[in-house]
Amino acid sequence: MKSLKSKIHHYLSLFIIAVVVTSCASKKDVVYFQDAQEYETIISDNSHENTFKIDDVISINVSTLDQEASLPFNVFKGVMTNGSRPEQLDYIIDKNGNIDFPVLGEINIVGLTPEETKNLLKEKLQPYLKDPIINIRLVNFTVTVLGQVNKPGTYFVNGEQITVLEAIGLANDLNIKGLRKNVLVIRDFNGTKVYTRIDLTSKDALNSPVYYLTQNDVVYVEPNNSAVTSSSLDGRAGIAISIASLLITTTLILVR
């Protein structure tokens, strides 16, 4: 009886170990930039600049030395009281790519960078203002990180650009089950979805067209083979262990 019991425990232990081993990820599955050499230099011109899209919300402020002259070109919520300005309203780019700008009317800015938009507005404001200063800010710059990360969610971006690595950093990095070789970036170009994959285990990721993210990009990290295998084995392992336990109990009862 003792020998039979020992054999059953032995085979059950081997089965559990096999389940654990098959669900483990190897080093090559989880290390970033594996082909980067020591002291290797990668030159980037850092020339990326986002362009405006339909449904973007932007803030535009026009100012000059003569504050009264620039007032008609700014939209405020409410009226000025006691010398203080009320809250300034933002602009939404409509489905035709236009904003409705005070005095100037509709201006098409979709596809333009913030700097290009500034230059366009300065040109149109020349008949009205001398040396206007224009500040433009994208209000709705968010990125969404989903899948096998430690903190999935939608994140607001402070500043004018963010990389895919920084977005993953906001989500507290990929977890051990995230597939680093095939991270998917979903980008919307005014109603057209573009799907691009990036391999974070290679230094070539730094040259990917989606390394710099744009507003409303979605980064999806799919599960690696280890996660898929462990997921499929979890239920089977539980059933197998239950059956094995039942067999041990039944065997012990019959042998007595």
Accessible surface in RSA format (square Angstrom, percent):
REM  Atomic radii and reference values for relative SASA: ProtOr
REM  Chains: A
REM  Algorithm: Lee & Richards
REM  Probe-radius: 1.40
REM  Slices: 20
REM RES _ NUM      All-atoms   Total-Side   Main-Chain    Non-polar    All polar
REM                ABS   REL    ABS   REL    ABS   REL    ABS   REL    ABS   REL
RES MET A   1   124.89  64.7  81.55  54.0  43.34 103.2  78.83  67.0  46.06  61.0
RES LYS A   2   170.83  83.3 166.39 102.1   4.45  10.6 111.06 100.0  59.77  63.7
RES SER A   3    71.36  60.3  61.38  81.9   9.98  23.0  48.06 102.3  23.30  32.6
RES LEU A   4    74.64  41.6  71.70  51.3   2.95   7.4  73.40  51.6   1.24   3.3
RES LYS A   5    86.19  42.0  84.45  51.8   1.74   4.1  33.20  29.9  52.99  56.4
RES SER A   6    62.25  52.6  53.06  70.8   9.18  21.1  36.04  76.7  26.20  36.7
RES LYS A   7   119.77  58.4 117.52  72.1   2.25   5.4  63.45  57.1  56.32  60.0
RES ILE A   8    36.94  21.0  33.33  24.8   3.61   8.7  36.04  26.0   0.90   2.4
RES HIS A   9    85.13  46.5  84.30  58.6   0.83   2.1  62.27  64.2  22.86  26.6
RES HIS A  10   101.89  55.7  94.71  65.8   7.18  18.4  62.59  64.5  39.30  45.7
RES TYR A  11   144.54  67.5 139.35  79.3   5.18  13.5  93.01  69.9  51.52  63.5
RES LEU A  12    30.56  17.0  25.95  18.6   4.61  11.6  29.83  20.9   0.73   2.0
RES SER A  13    56.46  47.7  52.92  70.6   3.53   8.1  27.25  58.0  29.21  40.9
RES LEU A  14    87.28  48.6  82.80  59.2   4.47  11.2  82.87  58.2   4.41  11.9
RES PHE A  15    78.47  39.3  72.47  44.9   6.00  15.6  78.11  47.4   0.36   1.0
RES ILE A  16    70.17  39.9  69.45  51.7   0.72   1.7  70.17  50.5   0.00   0.0
RES ILE A  17   100.66  57.3  99.30  74.0   1.36   3.3 100.66  72.5   0.00   0.0
RES ALA A  18    50.30  46.2  43.50  67.1   6.80  15.5  50.14  70.6   0.16   0.4
RES VAL A  19    26.59  17.5  25.50  23.1   1.09   2.6  26.57  23.1   0.02   0.1
RES VAL A  20    83.49  54.9  82.03  74.3   1.46   3.5  83.49  72.5   0.00   0.0
RES VAL A  21    97.62  64.2  89.76  81.3   7.86  18.9  90.39  78.5   7.23  19.6
RES THR A  22    74.10  52.7  55.07  55.8  19.04  45.4  62.34  83.7  11.76  17.8
RES SER A  23    28.96  24.5  19.38  25.9   9.58  22.1   4.37   9.3  24.59  34.4
RES CYS A  24    82.86  62.7  59.39  66.2  23.46  55.1  27.96  70.8  54.89  59.2
RES ALA A  25    35.35  32.5   2.76   4.3  32.59  74.1   4.50   6.3  30.85  81.7
RES SER A  26    52.67  44.5  41.67  55.6  11.00  25.3  49.46 105.3   3.21   4.5
RES LYS A  27   161.49  78.8 149.71  91.9  11.78  28.1  95.81  86.2  65.68  70.0
RES LYS A  28   136.00  66.3 131.24  80.5   4.76  11.3  76.76  69.1  59.23  63.1
RES ASP A  29    41.35  29.0  38.57  38.4   2.78   6.6   3.83   9.0  37.52  37.4
RES VAL A  30    32.58  21.4  24.91  22.6   7.67  18.5  24.91  21.6   7.67  20.8
RES VAL A  31    53.89  35.5  49.96  45.2   3.93   9.5  53.89  46.8   0.00   0.0
RES TYR A  32    62.35  29.1  50.49  28.7  11.86  30.9  50.37  37.9  11.98  14.8
RES PHE A  33    54.07  27.0  45.88  28.4   8.18  21.3  45.88  27.8   8.18  23.4
RES GLN A  34    76.26  42.6  43.96  32.1  32.30  76.9  27.71  59.0  48.56  36.8
RES ASP A  35    57.07  40.0  49.06  48.8   8.00  18.9  40.90  96.3  16.17  16.1
RES ALA A  36    50.69  46.6  29.04  44.8  21.66  49.3  29.04  40.9  21.66  57.4
RES GLN A  37   121.13  67.7 111.52  81.5   9.61  22.9  40.26  85.7  80.86  61.3
RES GLU A  38   139.76  80.2 107.98  81.7  31.78  75.7  48.72  94.2  91.04  74.3
RES TYR A  39   200.71  93.7 161.97  92.2  38.74 100.8 134.30 100.9  66.41  81.9
RES GLU A  40    69.50  39.9  35.47  26.8  34.03  81.0  27.93  54.0  41.57  33.9
RES THR A  41   111.70  79.4  82.94  84.1  28.76  68.5  57.75  77.6  53.94  81.5
RES ILE A  42    67.02  38.1  38.29  28.5  28.73  69.2  41.20  29.7  25.82  70.1
RES ILE A  43   158.08  90.0 129.43  96.4  28.65  69.0 132.85  95.7  25.23  68.5
RES SER A  44    76.78  64.9  47.71  63.7  29.07  67.0  41.31  88.0  35.48  49.7
RES ASP A  45   120.21  84.2  86.34  85.9  33.87  80.1  46.56 109.6  73.66  73.5
RES ASN A  46    87.48  60.3  70.42  68.0  17.07  41.1  21.55  51.9  65.94  63.7
RES SER A  47    84.48  71.4  54.44  72.7  30.04  69.2  41.24  87.8  43.24  60.6
RES HIS A  48    54.34  29.7  34.97  24.3  19.37  49.6  25.56  26.3  28.78  33.5
RES GLU A  49    77.08  44.3  59.92  45.3  17.16  40.8  25.06  48.5  52.02  42.5
RES ASN A  50    11.77   8.1   8.67   8.4   3.10   7.5  10.06  24.2   1.72   1.7
RES THR A  51    49.75  35.4  46.22  46.9   3.54   8.4  26.25  35.3  23.51  35.5
RES PHE A  52     4.92   2.5   3.39   2.1   1.53   4.0   3.39   2.1   1.53   4.4
RES LYS A  53    14.70   7.2  14.70   9.0   0.00   0.0  14.38  12.9   0.32   0.3
RES ILE A  54    48.81  27.8  36.60  27.3  12.21  29.4  36.60  26.4  12.21  33.1
RES ASP A  55    98.79  69.2  91.47  91.0   7.32  17.3  27.89  65.7  70.90  70.7
RES ASP A  56     0.37   0.3   0.37   0.4   0.00   0.0   0.00   0.0   0.37   0.4
RES VAL A  57    35.69  23.5  35.69  32.3   0.00   0.0  35.69  31.0   0.00   0.0
RES ILE A  58     0.00   0.0   0.00   0.0   0.00   0.0   0.00   0.0   0.00   0.0
RES SER A  59    24.61  20.8  24.15  32.2   0.46   1.1   0.99   2.1  23.61  33.1
RES ILE A  60     0.48   0.3   0.00   0.0   0.48   1.1   0.00   0.0   0.48   1.3
RES ASN A  61    38.95  26.9  38.91  37.6   0.04   0.1  16.16  38.9  22.79  22.0
RES VAL A  62     0.16   0.1   0.00   0.0   0.16   0.4   0.00   0.0   0.16   0.4
RES SER A  63    35.10  29.7  35.10  46.8   0.00   0.0  26.12  55.6   8.97  12.6
RES THR A  64    17.50  12.4   5.21   5.3  12.28  29.3   8.99  12.1   8.51  12.9
RES LEU A  65   191.46 106.6 159.97 114.4  31.49  79.2 163.84 115.1  27.62  74.3
RES ASP A  66    82.03  57.5  74.77  74.4   7.26  17.2  34.39  80.9  47.64  47.5
RES GLN A  67   119.54  66.8 116.09  84.8   3.44   8.2  26.02  55.4  93.52  70.9
RES GLU A  68   125.35  72.0 116.58  88.2   8.77  20.9  56.92 110.1  68.43  55.9
RES ALA A  69    39.44  36.3  24.10  37.2  15.35  34.9  35.73  50.3   3.72   9.8
RES SER A  70     0.63   0.5   0.63   0.8   0.00   0.0   0.00   0.0   0.63   0.9
RES LEU A  71    41.15  22.9  36.49  26.1   4.66  11.7  36.60  25.7   4.55  12.2
RES PRO A  72    73.93  53.9  54.60  49.8  19.33  70.3  67.96  56.1   5.97  37.1
RES PHE A  73     7.88   3.9   7.71   4.8   0.16   0.4   7.71   4.7   0.16   0.5
RES ASN A  74     9.69   6.7   0.00   0.0   9.69  23.3   0.00   0.0   9.69   9.4
RES VAL A  75    50.05  32.9  46.96  42.5   3.09   7.5  49.88  43.3   0.17   0.5
RES PHE A  76    43.48  21.8  23.55  14.6  19.93  51.9  23.55  14.3  19.93  57.0
RES LYS A  77   131.04  63.9 122.03  74.9   9.01  21.4  71.50  64.4  59.54  63.4
RES GLY A  78    58.52  72.2   0.00   N/A  58.52  72.2  35.49  97.4  23.03  51.6
RES VAL A  79   117.32  77.2 104.05  94.2  13.27  32.0 108.66  94.4   8.66  23.5
RES MET A  80    86.38  44.7  59.32  39.3  27.06  64.4  32.67  27.8  53.71  71.2
RES THR A  81    78.93  56.1  73.98  75.0   4.96  11.8  55.15  74.1  23.78  36.0
RES ASN A  82   160.65 110.8 112.06 108.3  48.59 117.0  40.58  97.7 120.07 116.1
RES GLY A  83    70.34  86.7   0.00   N/A  70.34  86.7  33.36  91.5  36.98  82.8
RES SER A  84    65.34  55.2  57.64  76.9   7.70  17.7  47.38 100.9  17.96  25.2
RES ARG A  85    92.24  38.7  63.49  32.4  28.75  68.4  34.67  47.4  57.57  34.9
RES PRO A  86    31.92  23.3  13.57  12.4  18.35  66.7  26.03  21.5   5.89  36.6
RES GLU A  87   122.67  70.4 105.64  79.9  17.03  40.5  46.63  90.2  76.03  62.1
RES GLN A  88    44.87  25.1  29.19  21.3  15.69  37.4  17.71  37.7  27.16  20.6
RES LEU A  89    71.79  40.0  69.51  49.7   2.28   5.7  70.83  49.7   0.96   2.6
RES ASP A  90    68.42  47.9  42.06  41.9  26.36  62.3   6.43  15.1  61.98  61.8
RES TYR A  91    14.37   6.7  11.08   6.3   3.29   8.6  14.35  10.8   0.02   0.0
RES ILE A  92   111.72  63.6  95.48  71.1  16.24  39.1  95.48  68.8  16.24  44.1
RES ILE A  93     0.04   0.0   0.00   0.0   0.04   0.1   0.00   0.0   0.04   0.1
RES ASP A  94    53.49  37.5  46.71  46.5   6.78  16.0  36.59  86.1  16.90  16.9
RES LYS A  95   170.50  83.2 152.43  93.5  18.06  43.0  95.22  85.7  75.28  80.2
RES ASN A  96    98.81  68.1  79.96  77.3  18.85  45.4  20.55  49.5  78.26  75.6
RES GLY A  97     0.21   0.3   0.00   N/A   0.21   0.3   0.21   0.6   0.00   0.0
RES ASN A  98    21.70  15.0  20.95  20.2   0.75   1.8   0.38   0.9  21.32  20.6
RES ILE A  99     2.46   1.4   0.32   0.2   2.14   5.2   2.46   1.8   0.00   0.0
RES ASP A 100   108.95  76.3  91.22  90.8  17.73  41.9  31.59  74.4  77.35  77.1
RES PHE A 101     2.37   1.2   0.00   0.0   2.37   6.2   0.34   0.2   2.03   5.8
RES PRO A 102    25.95  18.9  13.59  12.4  12.36  44.9  25.66  21.2   0.28   1.8
RES VAL A 103    88.55  58.3  40.56  36.7  47.99 115.6  53.45  46.4  35.11  95.2
RES LEU A 104    40.20  22.4  10.42   7.5  29.78  74.9  14.34  10.1  25.86  69.6
RES GLY A 105    26.88  33.1   0.00   N/A  26.88  33.1  26.42  72.5   0.46   1.0
RES GLU A 106   122.94  70.6  93.21  70.5  29.72  70.8  29.68  57.4  93.26  76.1
RES ILE A 107     3.85   2.2   1.33   1.0   2.53   6.1   3.85   2.8   0.00   0.0
RES ASN A 108    76.63  52.8  61.93  59.8  14.71  35.4  29.23  70.3  47.41  45.8
RES ILE A 109     0.00   0.0   0.00   0.0   0.00   0.0   0.00   0.0   0.00   0.0
RES VAL A 110    38.40  25.3  26.55  24.0  11.85  28.6  26.55  23.1  11.85  32.1
RES GLY A 111    43.79  54.0   0.00   N/A  43.79  54.0  26.94  73.9  16.85  37.7
RES LEU A 112    48.32  26.9  48.32  34.6   0.00   0.0  48.32  33.9   0.00   0.0
RES THR A 113    18.53  13.2  18.53  18.8   0.00   0.0  16.90  22.7   1.63   2.5
RES PRO A 114    21.94  16.0  21.94  20.0   0.00   0.0  21.94  18.1   0.00   0.0
RES GLU A 115    89.74  51.5  89.21  67.5   0.54   1.3  38.13  73.8  51.61  42.1
RES GLU A 116    82.98  47.6  78.33  59.3   4.65  11.1  30.83  59.6  52.16  42.6
RES THR A 117     0.00   0.0   0.00   0.0   0.00   0.0   0.00   0.0   0.00   0.0
RES LYS A 118    52.50  25.6  52.50  32.2   0.00   0.0   9.58   8.6  42.92  45.7
RES ASN A 119    80.07  55.2  73.71  71.2   6.36  15.3  26.60  64.0  53.47  51.7
RES LEU A 120    46.58  25.9  42.93  30.7   3.66   9.2  46.00  32.3   0.58   1.6
RES LEU A 121     0.00   0.0   0.00   0.0   0.00   0.0   0.00   0.0   0.00   0.0
RES LYS A 122    85.17  41.5  84.83  52.0   0.34   0.8  32.29  29.1  52.87  56.3
RES GLU A 123   115.78  66.5 107.46  81.3   8.32  19.8  32.20  62.3  83.58  68.2
RES LYS A 124    84.56  41.3  74.99  46.0   9.57  22.8  28.35  25.5  56.21  59.9
RES LEU A 125     0.00   0.0   0.00   0.0   0.00   0.0   0.00   0.0   0.00   0.0
RES GLN A 126   131.81  73.7 112.05  81.9  19.76  47.0  29.30  62.4 102.52  77.8
RES PRO A 127   109.64  79.9  64.97  59.2  44.67 162.4  77.76  64.2  31.88 198.1
RES TYR A 128   115.68  54.0  84.00  47.8  31.68  82.4  53.03  39.8  62.65  77.2
RES LEU A 129    12.92   7.2   2.44   1.7  10.48  26.4   7.73   5.4   5.19  14.0
RES LYS A 130   176.05  85.9 156.79  96.2  19.26  45.9 104.56  94.1  71.49  76.2
RES ASP A 131   113.67  79.6  93.64  93.2  20.03  47.4  37.14  87.4  76.53  76.3
RES PRO A 132    15.33  11.2  10.04   9.2   5.29  19.2  10.04   8.3   5.29  32.9
RES ILE A 133   106.08  60.4 104.37  77.8   1.71   4.1 106.08  76.4   0.00   0.0
RES ILE A 134     6.05   3.4   0.00   0.0   6.05  14.6   0.00   0.0   6.05  16.4
RES ASN A 135    84.31  58.1  81.14  78.4   3.17   7.6  24.87  59.8  59.44  57.5
RES ILE A 136    14.99   8.5   0.27   0.2  14.72  35.5   0.93   0.7  14.06  38.2
RES ARG A 137   151.06  63.4 146.61  74.7   4.45  10.6  69.83  95.4  81.24  49.2
RES LEU A 138    30.94  17.2  15.76  11.3  15.18  38.2  15.76  11.1  15.18  40.9
RES VAL A 139    47.63  31.3  35.65  32.3  11.98  28.9  35.65  31.0  11.98  32.5
RES ASN A 140    31.49  21.7  29.63  28.6   1.86   4.5  21.64  52.1   9.85   9.5
RES PHE A 141     4.10   2.0   2.87   1.8   1.23   3.2   2.87   1.7   1.23   3.5
RES THR A 142    19.40  13.8  19.40  19.7   0.00   0.0   8.85  11.9  10.55  16.0
RES VAL A 143     0.17   0.1   0.00   0.0   0.17   0.4   0.17   0.1   0.00   0.0
RES THR A 144    26.99  19.2  26.99  27.4   0.00   0.0  12.05  16.2  14.94  22.6
RES VAL A 145     0.00   0.0   0.00   0.0   0.00   0.0   0.00   0.0   0.00   0.0
RES LEU A 146    77.62  43.2  77.62  55.5   0.00   0.0  77.62  54.5   0.00   0.0
RES GLY A 147    32.27  39.8   0.00   N/A  32.27  39.8  13.44  36.9  18.83  42.2
RES GLN A 148    47.94  26.8  47.25  34.5   0.69   1.6   0.95   2.0  46.99  35.6
RES VAL A 149     8.30   5.5   0.00   0.0   8.30  20.0   0.00   0.0   8.30  22.5
RES ASN A 150    87.32  60.2  54.33  52.5  32.98  79.4  18.46  44.4  68.85  66.6
RES LYS A 151   113.88  55.6 111.99  68.7   1.89   4.5  59.55  53.6  54.33  57.9
RES PRO A 152    74.09  54.0  54.08  49.3  20.01  72.7  54.28  44.8  19.81 123.1
RES GLY A 153    24.68  30.4   0.00   N/A  24.68  30.4  24.68  67.7   0.00   0.0
RES THR A 154    81.96  58.3  54.10  54.8  27.86  66.4  34.95  46.9  47.01  71.1
RES TYR A 155    34.69  16.2  32.06  18.2   2.62   6.8  33.65  25.3   1.03   1.3
RES PHE A 156   149.58  74.8 132.83  82.3  16.75  43.6 132.83  80.5  16.75  47.9
RES VAL A 157    19.24  12.7   4.04   3.7  15.20  36.6   6.07   5.3  13.17  35.7
RES ASN A 158   150.69 103.9 118.87 114.9  31.82  76.6  36.57  88.0 114.11 110.3
RES GLY A 159    55.28  68.2   0.00   N/A  55.28  68.2  33.01  90.6  22.27  49.9
RES GLU A 160   124.38  71.4 110.35  83.5  14.03  33.4  52.01 100.6  72.36  59.1
RES GLN A 161    67.01  37.5  52.85  38.6  14.16  33.7  22.58  48.1  44.44  33.7
RES ILE A 162     9.59   5.5   9.43   7.0   0.15   0.4   9.59   6.9   0.00   0.0
RES THR A 163    14.77  10.5  14.77  15.0   0.00   0.0  13.21  17.7   1.56   2.4
RES VAL A 164     0.00   0.0   0.00   0.0   0.00   0.0   0.00   0.0   0.00   0.0
RES LEU A 165    52.63  29.3  44.50  31.8   8.13  20.4  44.82  31.5   7.81  21.0
RES GLU A 166    94.91  54.5  85.23  64.5   9.68  23.0  41.61  80.5  53.30  43.5
RES ALA A 167     0.00   0.0   0.00   0.0   0.00   0.0   0.00   0.0   0.00   0.0
RES ILE A 168     6.03   3.4   6.03   4.5   0.00   0.0   6.03   4.3   0.00   0.0
RES GLY A 169    45.81  56.5   0.00   N/A  45.81  56.5  32.06  88.0  13.75  30.8
RES LEU A 170    74.92  41.7  63.38  45.3  11.54  29.0  67.41  47.3   7.52  20.2
RES ALA A 171     0.00   0.0   0.00   0.0   0.00   0.0   0.00   0.0   0.00   0.0
RES ASN A 172    85.94  59.3  73.41  70.9  12.54  30.2  18.57  44.7  67.37  65.1
RES ASP A 173    60.30  42.2  59.95  59.7   0.35   0.8  23.89  56.2  36.41  36.3
RES LEU A 174     7.14   4.0   0.00   0.0   7.14  18.0   0.00   0.0   7.14  19.2
RES ASN A 175    40.50  27.9  36.01  34.8   4.49  10.8  20.28  48.8  20.22  19.5
RES ILE A 176   105.93  60.3  99.84  74.4   6.09  14.7 100.65  72.5   5.28  14.3
RES LYS A 177    84.80  41.4  84.74  52.0   0.06   0.1  42.66  38.4  42.14  44.9
RES GLY A 178     0.00   0.0   0.00   N/A   0.00   0.0   0.00   0.0   0.00   0.0
RES LEU A 179    38.73  21.6  38.64  27.6   0.09   0.2  38.73  27.2   0.00   0.0
RES ARG A 180    11.50   4.8  11.38   5.8   0.12   0.3   0.00   0.0  11.50   7.0
RES LYS A 181    94.96  46.3  83.54  51.3  11.42  27.2  52.76  47.5  42.19  44.9
RES ASN A 182    45.75  31.5  45.49  44.0   0.26   0.6   8.01  19.3  37.73  36.5
RES VAL A 183     0.00   0.0   0.00   0.0   0.00   0.0   0.00   0.0   0.00   0.0
RES LEU A 184    18.84  10.5  18.84  13.5   0.00   0.0  18.84  13.2   0.00   0.0
RES VAL A 185     0.22   0.1   0.00   0.0   0.22   0.5   0.00   0.0   0.22   0.6
RES ILE A 186    38.46  21.9  37.02  27.6   1.45   3.5  37.02  26.7   1.45   3.9
RES ARG A 187    19.32   8.1  19.31   9.8   0.01   0.0   3.84   5.2  15.49   9.4
RES ASP A 188    38.51  27.0  37.17  37.0   1.34   3.2  18.48  43.5  20.03  20.0
RES PHE A 189    97.24  48.6  91.60  56.7   5.64  14.7  91.67  55.6   5.57  15.9
RES ASN A 190    69.80  48.1  40.82  39.4  28.98  69.8  17.53  42.2  52.27  50.5
RES GLY A 191    62.62  77.2   0.00   N/A  62.62  77.2  31.93  87.6  30.69  68.7
RES THR A 192    85.47  60.8  81.70  82.8   3.76   9.0  52.62  70.7  32.84  49.6
RES LYS A 193   109.95  53.6  89.18  54.7  20.78  49.5  58.53  52.7  51.43  54.8
RES VAL A 194    59.56  39.2  56.09  50.8   3.47   8.4  59.34  51.6   0.22   0.6
RES TYR A 195   136.84  63.9 108.28  61.6  28.56  74.3  73.96  55.6  62.89  77.5
RES THR A 196    33.53  23.8  29.82  30.2   3.71   8.8  22.56  30.3  10.97  16.6
RES ARG A 197   123.50  51.9  98.84  50.4  24.67  58.7  36.87  50.4  86.64  52.5
RES ILE A 198     5.64   3.2   0.82   0.6   4.82  11.6   5.39   3.9   0.25   0.7
RES ASP A 199    51.33  36.0  45.94  45.7   5.40  12.8  22.72  53.5  28.61  28.5
RES LEU A 200     0.30   0.2   0.30   0.2   0.00   0.0   0.30   0.2   0.00   0.0
RES THR A 201     6.81   4.8   4.21   4.3   2.60   6.2   0.46   0.6   6.35   9.6
RES SER A 202    19.88  16.8  19.69  26.3   0.19   0.4  16.36  34.8   3.52   4.9
RES LYS A 203    51.20  25.0  50.84  31.2   0.36   0.9  28.52  25.7  22.68  24.2
RES ASP A 204    93.60  65.6  88.35  87.9   5.25  12.4  28.62  67.4  64.98  64.8
RES ALA A 205     4.18   3.8   0.43   0.7   3.76   8.5   3.46   4.9   0.73   1.9
RES LEU A 206    56.77  31.6  42.75  30.6  14.02  35.2  42.75  30.0  14.02  37.7
RES ASN A 207   110.21  76.0  80.45  77.7  29.76  71.7  32.38  77.9  77.83  75.2
RES SER A 208    21.93  18.5   8.30  11.1  13.63  31.4  12.54  26.7   9.39  13.2
RES PRO A 209   109.84  80.1  82.89  75.6  26.95  98.0  96.36  79.6  13.48  83.8
RES VAL A 210     4.88   3.2   4.88   4.4   0.00   0.0   4.88   4.2   0.00   0.0
RES TYR A 211    30.40  14.2  30.40  17.3   0.00   0.0  10.43   7.8  19.97  24.6
RES TYR A 212    40.75  19.0  39.83  22.7   0.92   2.4  24.78  18.6  15.97  19.7
RES LEU A 213     0.00   0.0   0.00   0.0   0.00   0.0   0.00   0.0   0.00   0.0
RES THR A 214    11.45   8.1  11.45  11.6   0.00   0.0  11.45  15.4   0.00   0.0
RES GLN A 215     0.70   0.4   0.57   0.4   0.13   0.3   0.00   0.0   0.70   0.5
RES ASN A 216    70.08  48.3  55.62  53.7  14.46  34.8  24.70  59.5  45.38  43.9
RES ASP A 217     0.09   0.1   0.02   0.0   0.07   0.2   0.00   0.0   0.09   0.1
RES VAL A 218    37.73  24.8  37.73  34.2   0.00   0.0  37.73  32.8   0.00   0.0
RES VAL A 219     0.00   0.0   0.00   0.0   0.00   0.0   0.00   0.0   0.00   0.0
RES TYR A 220    77.86  36.4  77.55  44.1   0.30   0.8  50.40  37.9  27.45  33.8
RES VAL A 221     0.04   0.0   0.00   0.0   0.04   0.1   0.00   0.0   0.04   0.1
RES GLU A 222    44.70  25.7  44.70  33.8   0.00   0.0   7.25  14.0  37.45  30.6
RES PRO A 223    45.84  33.4  39.54  36.0   6.30  22.9  39.54  32.6   6.30  39.2
RES ASN A 224     5.85   4.0   4.74   4.6   1.10   2.7   5.50  13.2   0.34   0.3
RES ASN A 225   125.66  86.7 122.90 118.8   2.76   6.6  30.88  74.3  94.78  91.6
RES SER A 226    13.57  11.5   7.40   9.9   6.17  14.2   7.78  16.6   5.79   8.1
RES ALA A 227     8.48   7.8   5.60   8.6   2.88   6.6   5.91   8.3   2.57   6.8
RES VAL A 228    85.76  56.4  81.64  73.9   4.12   9.9  85.00  73.9   0.76   2.1
RES THR A 229    46.60  33.1  43.57  44.2   3.04   7.2  22.87  30.7  23.73  35.9
RES SER A 230    10.23   8.6   9.40  12.5   0.83   1.9   9.59  20.4   0.64   0.9
RES SER A 231    77.64  65.6  61.76  82.4  15.88  36.6  26.20  55.8  51.44  72.1
RES SER A 232    52.94  44.7  35.58  47.5  17.36  40.0  37.31  79.4  15.63  21.9
RES LEU A 233    37.34  20.8  37.34  26.7   0.00   0.0  37.34  26.2   0.00   0.0
RES ASP A 234    93.94  65.8  81.14  80.8  12.80  30.3  29.00  68.2  64.94  64.8
RES GLY A 235    45.93  56.6   0.00   N/A  45.93  56.6  42.14 115.6   3.79   8.5
RES ARG A 236   157.17  66.0 152.09  77.5   5.08  12.1  52.89  72.3 104.27  63.2
RES ALA A 237    11.93  11.0  11.05  17.1   0.87   2.0  11.75  16.6   0.17   0.5
RES GLY A 238    36.05  44.5   0.00   N/A  36.05  44.5  33.42  91.7   2.63   5.9
RES ILE A 239   112.69  64.1 109.11  81.3   3.58   8.6 112.02  80.7   0.67   1.8
RES ALA A 240    33.56  30.9  26.28  40.6   7.28  16.6  29.83  42.0   3.72   9.9
RES ILE A 241    62.48  35.6  62.48  46.5   0.00   0.0  62.48  45.0   0.00   0.0
RES SER A 242    71.02  60.0  59.66  79.6  11.37  26.2  36.34  77.4  34.68  48.6
RES ILE A 243    91.75  52.2  90.53  67.4   1.22   2.9  91.74  66.1   0.02   0.0
RES ALA A 244    18.43  16.9  16.65  25.7   1.78   4.1  18.43  26.0   0.00   0.0
RES SER A 245    52.26  44.2  49.41  65.9   2.84   6.6  33.37  71.1  18.89  26.5
RES LEU A 246   116.92  65.1 112.36  80.4   4.56  11.5 116.48  81.8   0.44   1.2
RES LEU A 247   104.16  58.0 104.03  74.4   0.13   0.3 104.03  73.1   0.13   0.3
RES ILE A 248    17.58  10.0  17.48  13.0   0.10   0.2  17.50  12.6   0.08   0.2
RES THR A 249    71.85  51.1  70.66  71.6   1.19   2.8  46.52  62.5  25.33  38.3
RES THR A 250    57.14  40.6  56.09  56.9   1.04   2.5  45.26  60.8  11.88  18.0
RES THR A 251    31.49  22.4  29.36  29.8   2.13   5.1  13.91  18.7  17.58  26.6
RES LEU A 252    39.47  22.0  39.47  28.2   0.00   0.0  39.47  27.7   0.00   0.0
RES ILE A 253   109.64  62.4 100.43  74.8   9.20  22.2 100.43  72.3   9.20  25.0
RES LEU A 254   140.23  78.1 112.27  80.3  27.96  70.3 115.31  81.0  24.92  67.1
RES VAL A 255    63.66  41.9  36.66  33.2  26.99  65.0  42.77  37.2  20.89  56.7
RES ARG A 256   219.21  92.0 156.85  80.0  62.37 148.5  79.48 108.6 139.73  84.7
END  Absolute sums over single chains surface
CHAIN  1 A    15506.7      12710.1       2796.6       9126.5       6380.3
END  Absolute sums over all chains
TOTAL         15506.7      12710.1       2796.6       9126.5       6380.3
